[in-house]
Amino acid sequence: MSARKNIKKPLWALMLIGGLALAACAQPEVPRDQFYRLVAAKPEQSAPNVFSGILQIDRFVADGLTAGRPIVFSISGRQHQLQEYHYHFWTQAPTIMLRDELVAYLRQAKVAPSVVTPDMRVAANYVISGKIRRLERVDGPPTRSVVELELAVRRIKGEKLLLLRTYRDEVQTADSTVSATVDALNASLNK
């Protein structure tokens, strides 16, 4: 009987060591992916037919990181070094999302008889094109959001450039969360 007790002690010790070894190898739970969207506010008033024909909104262009779905950030003092989050994504690529929100906004504002995208394959009279220069979060005291867009309006007939402007806004976020950054970016885009 005492030999049996002596065998059980090492067995329990071995099981305990094995359990601890397995627990040490366990990985922490992977964070869940979070998805965000940019949403244009409804126009306060309509601007009936600023454009006398069909207005086409082209897909925006952006550099490689900014054009992707992961949210881009930089660290204060190192704004030329960009990174992207692994678990925070836009619902669509910003180049498409901003174009679609601009289309919805301009349709509601009634700025033209028709506001279309190139995939509708209609002969437009005017074209708005845009470039996303910056759409990012800047980490560091304080956390900020930065949006910079270049917009051009041209008349197709005669290829005349009617407008070329750069819009930039930098806002301190309510807190250091990515969600607060998205709220600040939405506020900037709706000014």
C-alpha positions as CSV (number, residue, x, y, z in Angstrom):
1,M,0.0,0.0,0.0
2,S,2.8,2.4,0.8
3,A,4.4,1.7,-2.6
4,R,1.1,2.7,-4.2
5,K,1.1,6.0,-2.3
6,N,4.7,6.7,-3.4
7,I,3.7,6.2,-7.1
8,K,0.6,8.5,-6.8
9,K,2.7,11.5,-5.4
10,P,5.0,11.7,-8.5
11,L,2.0,11.1,-10.8
12,W,0.2,14.1,-9.2
13,A,3.3,16.2,-9.4
14,L,3.9,15.3,-13.0
15,M,0.2,16.1,-13.9
16,L,0.6,19.5,-12.1
17,I,3.8,20.3,-13.9
18,G,2.2,19.3,-17.2
19,G,-0.9,21.4,-16.6
20,L,1.2,24.5,-15.7
21,A,3.4,24.0,-18.8
22,L,0.2,23.8,-21.0
23,A,-1.2,27.0,-19.3
24,A,2.1,28.8,-19.9
25,C,1.9,28.0,-23.6
26,A,-1.7,29.3,-23.9
27,Q,-2.0,32.4,-26.0
28,P,-4.1,35.4,-24.8
29,E,-7.4,35.8,-26.6
30,V,-6.9,37.6,-29.9
31,P,-8.8,40.9,-30.0
32,R,-11.9,41.0,-32.2
33,D,-11.8,43.0,-35.4
34,Q,-13.5,46.4,-35.2
35,F,-15.1,48.1,-38.2
36,Y,-15.8,51.8,-38.7
37,R,-17.4,53.9,-41.4
38,L,-17.3,57.6,-42.5
39,V,-20.7,59.1,-42.9
40,A,-21.6,62.4,-44.5
41,A,-24.2,64.4,-42.6
42,K,-27.3,65.5,-44.4
43,P,-27.0,68.9,-46.1
44,E,-28.6,71.7,-44.1
45,Q,-30.2,73.1,-47.3
46,S,-30.3,72.1,-50.9
47,A,-28.5,74.0,-53.6
48,P,-30.7,73.3,-56.6
49,N,-28.9,72.6,-59.8
50,V,-25.5,74.4,-59.2
51,F,-24.4,72.2,-62.1
52,S,-26.7,72.3,-65.2
53,G,-25.9,68.7,-66.3
54,I,-24.9,65.3,-65.1
55,L,-22.3,65.4,-62.4
56,Q,-19.9,62.4,-62.1
57,I,-18.0,61.7,-58.9
58,D,-14.8,59.7,-59.6
59,R,-13.4,57.2,-57.2
60,F,-10.9,59.0,-54.9
61,V,-7.2,58.1,-55.1
62,A,-4.8,57.7,-52.2
63,D,-1.4,56.3,-51.5
64,G,-1.0,52.6,-50.7
65,L,-1.6,52.6,-46.9
66,T,-4.3,55.3,-46.9
67,A,-6.2,53.4,-49.7
68,G,-6.4,50.2,-47.6
69,R,-9.0,49.1,-45.1
70,P,-6.8,49.1,-42.0
71,I,-7.0,52.4,-40.2
72,V,-3.7,54.3,-40.5
73,F,-1.8,56.0,-37.7
74,S,1.4,57.8,-36.9
75,I,3.1,58.7,-33.7
76,S,3.4,62.3,-32.6
77,G,6.8,63.6,-33.6
78,R,7.2,60.9,-36.3
79,Q,4.3,61.9,-38.7
80,H,6.4,60.7,-41.7
81,Q,6.4,57.1,-40.4
82,L,3.0,55.5,-40.9
83,Q,1.6,52.3,-39.5
84,E,-1.7,50.5,-39.7
85,Y,-3.8,48.8,-37.1
86,H,-4.3,45.1,-37.1
87,Y,-7.8,45.0,-35.6
88,H,-9.3,48.3,-36.6
89,F,-10.7,48.5,-40.2
90,W,-12.8,50.7,-42.4
91,T,-16.0,49.0,-43.7
92,Q,-14.8,49.8,-47.2
93,A,-11.6,51.2,-48.7
94,P,-11.6,55.0,-48.0
95,T,-11.3,55.8,-51.7
96,I,-14.7,54.2,-52.3
97,M,-16.3,55.1,-49.0
98,L,-15.6,58.9,-49.4
99,R,-16.7,58.8,-53.0
100,D,-20.0,57.1,-52.1
101,E,-20.7,59.5,-49.2
102,L,-20.0,62.5,-51.4
103,V,-22.4,61.1,-54.0
104,A,-25.1,60.7,-51.4
105,Y,-24.5,64.1,-50.0
106,L,-24.6,65.9,-53.4
107,R,-27.8,64.0,-54.4
108,Q,-29.5,65.1,-51.2
109,A,-28.3,68.7,-51.8
110,K,-29.7,68.5,-55.3
111,V,-26.7,70.2,-56.8
112,A,-27.3,68.6,-60.2
113,P,-30.2,66.9,-62.0
114,S,-28.2,63.7,-61.7
115,V,-25.1,62.7,-59.6
116,V,-23.5,59.5,-60.9
117,T,-20.4,57.3,-60.6
118,P,-18.3,56.1,-63.5
119,D,-19.8,52.6,-63.3
120,M,-23.1,54.0,-64.5
121,R,-21.5,54.7,-67.9
122,V,-23.3,57.8,-68.8
123,A,-21.9,60.9,-70.5
124,A,-21.3,63.4,-67.7
125,N,-21.0,67.2,-68.1
126,Y,-19.0,67.7,-65.0
127,V,-16.5,65.6,-63.0
128,I,-15.4,65.8,-59.4
129,S,-12.2,64.0,-58.6
130,G,-10.5,63.7,-55.2
131,K,-7.2,62.7,-53.6
132,I,-7.0,61.6,-50.0
133,R,-3.7,63.1,-48.9
134,R,-4.1,62.2,-45.2
135,L,-6.8,60.3,-43.3
136,E,-5.2,59.2,-40.1
137,R,-4.8,59.2,-36.3
138,V,-1.8,60.8,-34.7
139,D,-1.0,59.1,-31.4
140,G,0.6,61.0,-28.6
141,P,-0.3,63.6,-26.2
142,P,-2.8,64.7,-27.3
143,T,-4.3,62.2,-29.7
144,R,-5.5,63.9,-32.9
145,S,-7.2,63.0,-36.2
146,V,-6.0,64.5,-39.5
147,V,-7.9,64.6,-42.8
148,E,-6.5,66.3,-45.9
149,L,-8.4,66.0,-49.2
150,E,-7.7,67.6,-52.6
151,L,-10.8,68.1,-54.7
152,A,-11.1,69.2,-58.3
153,V,-14.1,70.1,-60.4
154,R,-13.9,70.2,-64.1
155,R,-16.2,70.7,-67.0
156,I,-15.9,67.9,-69.6
157,K,-16.6,70.2,-72.6
158,G,-13.4,72.0,-73.2
159,E,-11.7,70.2,-70.3
160,K,-11.9,73.3,-68.2
161,L,-10.8,73.2,-64.6
162,L,-13.4,75.0,-62.5
163,L,-12.1,74.4,-59.0
164,L,-9.0,72.9,-57.3
165,R,-8.9,73.1,-53.6
166,T,-7.2,71.3,-50.7
167,Y,-9.2,70.8,-47.5
168,R,-7.3,70.1,-44.3
169,D,-8.5,69.7,-40.7
170,E,-6.7,68.5,-37.6
171,V,-8.8,67.9,-34.5
172,Q,-7.9,66.7,-31.0
173,T,-9.9,63.6,-30.2
174,A,-12.2,63.2,-27.2
175,D,-10.1,60.4,-25.9
176,S,-7.3,58.0,-27.1
177,T,-9.6,55.3,-28.5
178,V,-9.8,54.5,-32.2
179,S,-13.6,55.1,-32.0
180,A,-13.0,58.7,-30.8
181,T,-10.6,59.2,-33.8
182,V,-13.3,58.0,-36.2
183,D,-15.8,60.4,-34.6
184,A,-13.3,63.3,-35.0
185,L,-12.7,62.3,-38.7
186,N,-16.4,62.3,-39.3
187,A,-16.7,65.7,-37.6
188,S,-13.9,67.1,-39.8
189,L,-15.4,65.7,-43.0
190,N,-18.8,67.2,-42.1
191,K,-17.6,70.8,-41.5
